[in-house]
Amino acid sequence: MGIRLQLKVRRKHHRSGVRANALRCESRTSIHLGGRHDGSGAQCRYVLGFNEPDGQQNSIGPSQAATLWIQYMNPRTSYKKVSPAVQSTSSGLAWPTQFFNACAGIRTVDYVAVHWNGSVSDIAGLQTFVNQVVSQFSPRPVWVNEHGFTDGTDGHKATAIALANRYLGGNSGVFRYAYFSCAPNGLLSSSGVGQSSAGRAYCTTAA
């Protein structure tokens, strides 16, 4: 089975408020980027690579991903390119390291994307992981396009989000970041109407 690269629009709140695009993995090899916009009529400026290629749902090896990237993404010079987004809980940074090595040093990626999910009590874990990514892949800025907490009450998450936002917003190596997810019992109340305490904390502390 091959890989299909399909562009879809995703709206997320992050630093500067610019909307972003994301790529997803499907069943055939092709790519569709022309004429995409962010829903407001403005042309998109960024494309994000494979979503969690180191996981089970969208599993693809770094060498195959690099081959497809060079073939389909390199010619798209009108977009800023954001690397495939790996998880902090799988193989660490082995996948993106192998991906960049497989690209044979060709500078085809402008930003490095990662996901982090963990406990509300593990802000230090978030900081350690992101610091490692920033250090290892400098000078490319880091895009934390998903960070989230897997436990804790709404109040606990609100406190943790405020701490995470202060850290991410103050890290010069982090280009943008976004919390996962804007859903009931996440940034929305349990009913899905209005913000939760976590949502209010996110919106008031995001840099």
C-alpha positions in Angstrom: 0.0 0.0 0.0 1.3 3.4 -0.9 1.0 6.7 0.8 -1.3 9.6 -0.3 -0.5 13.1 0.8 -3.7 15.0 1.1 -3.9 18.6 2.2 -6.6 19.6 4.6 -7.3 22.8 6.5 -6.9 22.8 10.3 -7.6 25.9 12.4 -5.7 26.2 15.7 -4.9 29.0 18.0 -1.2 29.6 18.4 1.3 32.4 18.5 0.4 35.2 16.1 -3.0 33.7 15.3 -2.1 32.6 11.8 -4.1 29.5 10.6 -2.2 26.5 9.5 -2.6 23.6 7.1 -1.9 20.0 7.8 -1.1 16.9 5.7 -2.5 13.5 6.4 -1.6 10.0 5.3 -3.9 7.9 3.1 -3.8 5.1 0.6 -2.3 6.4 -2.6 0.7 8.5 -3.6 -0.4 11.9 -4.7 -0.4 15.5 -3.4 -2.8 18.3 -3.7 -1.7 21.8 -2.7 -2.9 24.2 -5.3 -5.3 27.0 -4.4 -5.8 26.0 -0.7 -6.8 28.7 1.8 -7.5 28.9 5.5 -11.3 29.4 5.3 -11.1 33.2 5.3 -10.0 33.5 1.7 -6.4 34.1 2.6 -3.9 31.8 0.8 -2.1 29.4 3.1 1.6 29.9 3.6 2.5 26.7 5.5 2.1 23.0 4.9 2.6 20.4 7.7 4.0 16.9 6.9 2.9 13.5 8.0 0.9 13.4 11.2 2.6 11.1 13.8 4.3 8.8 11.2 6.0 7.1 14.1 2.6 5.9 15.5 0.4 3.0 14.5 -2.4 4.9 12.7 -0.2 6.7 10.1 2.9 4.5 10.3 5.5 5.2 7.6 9.3 4.8 7.8 11.6 7.8 7.7 13.3 6.7 4.5 10.0 6.3 2.6 8.8 9.6 4.0 11.9 11.4 2.9 11.6 10.0 -0.6 8.0 11.2 -0.9 9.0 14.5 0.7 11.8 15.2 -1.8 9.5 14.1 -4.7 6.4 16.0 -3.8 7.2 18.7 -1.4 10.5 20.1 -2.7 8.9 21.5 -5.9 6.3 23.4 -3.8 8.4 26.5 -3.4 5.5 28.9 -2.6 4.9 27.2 0.8 6.9 27.1 4.0 7.3 23.4 4.9 6.9 21.9 8.4 8.4 18.5 9.0 6.4 15.4 9.9 5.2 15.7 13.5 6.4 12.9 15.7 5.3 12.0 19.2 7.2 12.5 22.4 6.0 9.1 23.7 7.2 6.7 20.9 10.8 6.5 19.7 11.9 9.9 20.9 13.8 11.8 18.2 15.1 8.7 16.3 12.4 9.0 13.6 13.1 12.7 12.6 16.8 12.2 12.9 16.6 9.4 10.3 14.2 11.4 8.2 16.6 14.3 7.9 19.5 12.0 7.3 17.5 10.3 4.5 17.0 13.7 2.9 20.8 13.7 2.3 21.2 17.2 3.8 18.9 18.8 1.3 17.3 21.7 3.1 13.7 20.9 2.3 12.2 21.6 5.7 11.8 25.1 7.3 10.3 24.1 10.7 10.4 21.0 12.9 7.0 19.8 14.2 6.5 17.7 17.3 3.7 16.5 19.6 3.9 16.2 23.4 1.3 14.7 25.7 1.8 13.9 29.3 0.7 14.5 32.9 -0.3 17.8 34.4 2.5 17.2 36.9 5.1 16.8 34.2 5.8 20.3 32.9 9.5 19.5 33.4 9.0 16.6 30.9 7.6 19.0 28.3 10.4 21.4 28.8 13.1 18.7 28.6 11.6 17.3 25.4 11.1 20.6 23.6 14.6 21.8 24.7 16.1 18.6 23.2 14.2 19.2 19.9 15.3 22.8 19.8 19.0 21.9 20.5 19.1 18.9 18.1 17.5 20.5 15.1 18.7 24.1 15.3 18.7 26.4 13.4 15.2 25.2 12.3 12.6 26.6 14.6 10.3 24.2 16.4 6.5 24.0 15.9 4.8 22.2 18.8 1.5 21.8 16.9 0.0 19.6 19.6 0.6 19.6 23.3 -1.9 18.3 25.8 -2.5 16.7 29.2 -3.7 13.2 29.7 -4.9 13.5 33.3 -6.1 16.0 35.9 -9.2 18.0 36.6 -10.2 21.1 34.6 -8.5 23.2 37.3 -5.3 21.1 37.2 -5.2 21.4 33.4 -5.7 25.2 33.6 -2.7 25.5 35.9 -0.6 23.2 33.8 -1.6 25.0 30.6 -0.6 28.4 32.0 2.8 27.0 33.0 3.3 25.3 29.6 2.3 28.5 27.6 4.7 30.6 29.6 7.5 28.2 28.8 6.6 27.7 25.1 5.9 31.4 24.6 9.2 32.4 26.2 11.3 29.8 24.3 13.0 31.6 21.4 13.5 28.3 19.6 9.7 27.6 19.5 8.0 29.2 16.5 4.4 28.3 17.3 2.4 26.0 19.5 -1.1 24.7 19.9 -3.0 22.9 22.6 -4.8 19.6 21.9 -7.7 19.8 21.8 -10.5 22.4 21.4 -13.2 20.0 22.5 -15.6 19.3 25.4 -13.6 18.6 28.6 -10.6 20.1 26.8 -10.6 23.8 26.1 -14.4 23.7 26.0 -16.8 23.1 28.9 -18.2 19.6 29.3 -21.3 20.7 27.5 -19.3 22.1 24.6 -20.8 25.5 25.1 -18.2 28.1 26.3 -14.7 27.8 27.6 -13.6 25.5 30.4 -11.2 26.8 33.0 -8.5 25.2 30.9 -9.7 27.1 27.8 -9.7 30.4 29.6 -6.2 29.8 30.9 -5.0 28.9 27.4 -6.5 32.0 25.8 -5.2 34.4 28.5 -1.7 33.0 28.7 -0.9 32.1 25.1 1.9 34.3 23.8 
